[in-house]
Every structure is written in C-alpha cells, then in structure tokens.
C-alpha cells in the first residue's frame, strides 16, 4: 500500500478554498501549520501521518502547533504529542502552555493527554 507523502497531500489540498487564499503557504510545512490554525483537523492528521514536523511553529507569533491545537479535540493533541510535540513549549506572544490553555478552555481530555505526555502541572 502506498503511503501518501506530505508533498502529495500538499499538491492535493493546495486548492482548498481556505488554503489557496493564504499567500504564506508555499511548502508542505506551511500547509501543516495552516491546517492546524484553520482547524482543518482531518488534513492536519493526514499531514502528520505523512511525516509533517510537529515542532513547526516554534517561532510563530500565534504559538506552537500544540498551543493552536488545544480546543480542537483530543485526537489532534494526542497525535501531535505522539509525533514528538513538546507538551510545555510556548512561542510568540502566547505565553500560556498547552496545559494552561486546555484547563482554561475546559478541555478535560486534552488536559489528561497533556499530563500523560509529561506536561508540567506546576
């Protein structure tokens, strides 16, 4: 069975109405970041399965991908953590950790996933 690469997914989704209007998207990593930011969870999961880097966004002003994923459902948060996203990483102007965001947003399953991944509860 052929595993779809992130480049193939990029080519397929490049014409998505939300994505094609974002001039910042010029490569597969940017597509992954956009998928998380635009709450396109299914696309984000496909890109992650195809090898997208979960640490993208570390220098992004709107926060890490994990910070942006909080509140979008436990599936994406768990997938990012399983792929190696750091549970306590923060970026840009968003100084709240993913755990703090999950608690504030009352996302109990995400809180549990972050704690299980070693997020600092102090």
Rosetta blueprint (number, residue, H / E / L):
1 X L
2 X L
3 X L
4 X L
5 X L
6 X H
7 X H
8 X H
9 X H
10 X H
11 X H
12 X H
13 X H
14 X L
15 X L
16 X L
17 X H
18 X H
19 X H
20 X H
21 X L
22 X L
23 X L
24 X L
25 X L
26 X L
27 X L
28 X H
29 X H
30 X H
31 X H
32 X H
33 X H
34 X H
35 X H
36 X H
37 X H
38 X L
39 X L
40 X L
41 X H
42 X H
43 X H
44 X H
45 X H
46 X H
47 X H
48 X H
49 X H
50 X L
51 X L
52 X L
53 X L
54 X L
55 X L
56 X L
57 X L
58 X L
59 X L
60 X L
61 X L
62 X L
63 X L
64 X L
65 X H
66 X H
67 X H
68 X H
69 X H
70 X L
71 X L
72 X L
73 X L
74 X H
75 X H
76 X H
77 X H
78 X H
79 X H
80 X H
81 X H
82 X H
83 X L
84 X L
85 X L
86 X L
87 X L
88 X L
89 X L
90 X L
91 X E
92 X L
93 X L
94 X E
95 X L
96 X L
97 X L
98 X H
99 X H
100 X H
101 X H
102 X H
103 X H
104 X H
105 X L
106 X L
107 X L
108 X H
109 X H
110 X H
111 X H
112 X H
113 X H
114 X H
115 X H
116 X H
117 X L
118 X L
119 X L
120 X L
121 X L
122 X L
